[in-house]
Amino acid sequence: GAMDPRVRLQISKAINNSLIDRCNGVVKEGKEAIVYHAEEGEKSEGFDVAIKVFKRIQEFKQRGMYVDGDPRYLRNKFSQASTR
């Protein structure tokens, strides 16, 4: 899912840098991204934080309808690609 090792590393860095105290759960999930709630850290000026994590193109539902014809993806036919 969207919380792959690279994303977890970035969230860990945010915790280590006191931007957030911890990352809680999902607030909202859409076709392009997932928004997580994170509790305030010492450097967030007293505010909780929203973390928006964009999904990889392979994770979109109905991605073919979304990207087929887009010049950025000319070499890939996502409507016919495997979901793996």
C-alpha positions as CSV (number, residue, x, y, z in Angstrom):
1,G,0.0,0.0,0.0
2,A,0.9,3.6,0.3
3,M,2.7,3.1,3.6
4,D,5.8,1.4,1.9
5,P,9.3,1.4,3.4
6,R,10.2,4.7,1.9
7,V,7.2,6.4,3.4
8,R,7.8,4.8,6.8
9,L,11.3,6.1,6.6
10,Q,10.1,9.7,6.0
11,I,7.6,9.5,8.8
12,S,10.4,8.1,11.1
13,K,12.5,11.1,10.2
14,A,9.6,13.5,11.0
15,I,9.3,11.8,14.4
16,N,13.1,12.0,15.0
17,N,13.1,15.7,14.0
18,S,10.2,16.4,16.4
19,L,7.8,17.5,13.7
20,I,5.4,14.9,14.8
21,D,5.1,12.7,17.9
22,R,3.4,9.7,16.2
23,C,1.4,8.8,13.1
24,N,-2.0,7.5,14.0
25,G,-4.5,6.2,11.5
26,V,-6.1,7.0,8.1
27,V,-8.3,10.1,8.0
28,K,-9.3,9.8,4.4
29,E,-8.5,7.6,1.4
30,G,-9.0,8.6,-2.2
31,K,-8.0,7.3,-5.6
32,E,-4.7,9.2,-5.6
33,A,-3.7,9.5,-2.0
34,I,-4.2,8.5,1.6
35,V,-4.3,11.2,4.4
36,Y,-3.0,10.1,7.9
37,H,-3.4,12.0,11.2
38,A,-0.2,12.7,13.1
39,E,0.0,14.1,16.6
40,E,1.8,17.3,17.3
41,G,5.6,17.3,17.8
42,E,7.7,19.9,19.6
43,K,8.3,21.8,16.3
44,S,4.7,21.7,15.0
45,E,3.7,24.8,17.0
46,G,1.1,22.9,19.0
47,F,-0.9,21.6,16.0
48,D,-1.6,18.1,14.9
49,V,-0.5,17.3,11.4
50,A,-2.0,15.7,8.3
51,I,0.3,13.6,6.3
52,K,-0.7,13.1,2.6
53,V,0.8,10.0,1.0
54,F,0.3,9.7,-2.8
55,K,-0.3,6.2,-4.1
56,R,1.9,4.6,-6.8
57,I,0.1,4.6,-10.1
58,Q,-0.2,0.8,-10.0
59,E,-2.4,1.1,-6.8
60,F,-5.1,3.3,-8.4
61,K,-8.5,1.6,-8.9
62,Q,-9.5,1.9,-12.6
63,R,-6.0,3.3,-13.3
64,G,-6.4,2.6,-17.0
65,M,-9.2,5.0,-17.4
66,Y,-7.2,7.6,-15.4
67,V,-3.9,7.4,-17.3
68,D,-4.3,5.8,-20.7
69,G,-3.8,8.6,-23.2
70,D,-1.6,10.6,-20.8
71,P,1.7,11.4,-22.5
72,R,3.6,10.6,-19.3
73,Y,2.5,6.9,-19.6
74,L,2.7,6.3,-23.4
75,R,4.8,3.2,-23.0
76,N,2.5,1.6,-20.5
77,K,-1.1,0.4,-21.1
78,F,-2.3,0.4,-17.5
79,S,-5.8,-0.8,-18.3
80,Q,-4.2,-4.1,-19.4
81,A,-1.4,-4.3,-16.9
82,S,-1.3,-6.7,-14.0
83,T,-2.1,-5.3,-10.6
84,R,1.0,-6.9,-9.1
